[in-house]
Amino acid sequence: MSPDFSTFRLGSGADSVYESLISAHQGLSEADSARLNARLVLILLNALGDENAAQHVIAAARQNLQNLDNKPA
């Protein structure tokens, strides 16, 4: 069974989390920002703690990226 990614789970904390994410990138070079993103992904996947869910998250992110690339400008 695949996880449901359509549910927005952060609720009222979403803005705060987004601000923290943006702040974490401030002052970083593009390379360090990419390294931070990679570390965040690995830490979050580990926190998820479910290999099947992690595989679905990765596939969903890739699919969504491809969908964004195919949208007209």
C-alpha positions in Angstrom: 0.0 0.0 0.0 1.4 3.4 -1.0 1.4 6.3 1.4 -1.0 9.2 0.8 0.9 12.3 -0.2 -2.2 14.4 -0.9 -2.8 15.2 2.7 -1.3 18.4 4.0 0.0 17.4 7.5 2.0 20.4 8.8 -1.1 22.5 9.4 -0.5 25.9 11.1 3.2 25.1 11.5 3.9 25.0 7.8 4.9 28.6 7.5 7.3 28.3 10.5 8.9 25.2 9.0 9.3 26.9 5.6 10.9 30.0 7.2 13.3 27.7 9.0 14.2 25.9 5.8 14.8 29.2 4.0 16.9 30.6 6.9 19.0 27.4 6.9 20.0 28.2 3.3 20.8 31.9 3.8 24.5 32.7 3.3 25.3 29.3 1.8 27.0 28.8 -1.5 25.0 27.0 -4.2 27.1 23.9 -3.5 26.6 24.1 0.3 22.9 24.6 -0.2 22.7 21.5 -2.3 24.7 19.6 0.4 22.2 20.9 3.0 19.3 19.7 0.9 20.9 16.2 0.5 21.5 16.0 4.2 17.9 17.1 5.0 16.6 14.4 2.6 18.6 11.7 4.2 17.7 12.7 7.7 14.0 13.0 6.9 14.0 9.6 5.2 15.7 8.1 8.2 13.1 9.8 10.5 10.4 8.3 8.3 11.8 4.9 9.2 9.9 2.9 6.6 11.7 1.7 3.5 8.5 1.2 1.4 7.3 4.7 2.3 10.8 6.2 1.5 10.7 4.5 -1.9 7.3 6.0 -2.6 8.4 9.4 -1.4 11.4 9.3 -3.8 9.2 8.2 -6.7 6.6 10.9 -6.0 9.2 13.6 -5.8 10.7 12.5 -9.1 7.3 12.3 -10.8 6.3 15.7 -9.5 9.6 17.2 -10.7 9.0 15.7 -14.2 5.4 17.1 -14.1 6.8 20.6 -13.3 9.3 20.4 -16.2 6.5 19.6 -18.6 4.2 22.5 -17.7 4.0 25.3 -20.2 5.7 28.6 -19.3 
